[in-house]
Amino acid sequence: MHRPIDRFEAGFNQVILYLAYLVALSIGLFAALIPLNLFLIKTQLGSIWWLYEGVEYTLY
């Protein structure tokens, strides 16, 4: 027998796992995009002007 609390717990665990994947993905993107942005600035090819604002808003 599955009690309602067990179903709730299973769903809650799936939601938390999904959110953890999103956080890991965003940290991975930051880790790749920040050095890319610094490289673009150093070689004077341009910049990703929205990157720092995006990082700031995503972390909040």
Buried (B, 14 or more C-beta within 10 A) or exposed (E): EEEEEEEEEEEEEEEEEEEEEEEEEBEEBBEEBBEEBEEBEEEEEEBBEEBEEBBEEEEE
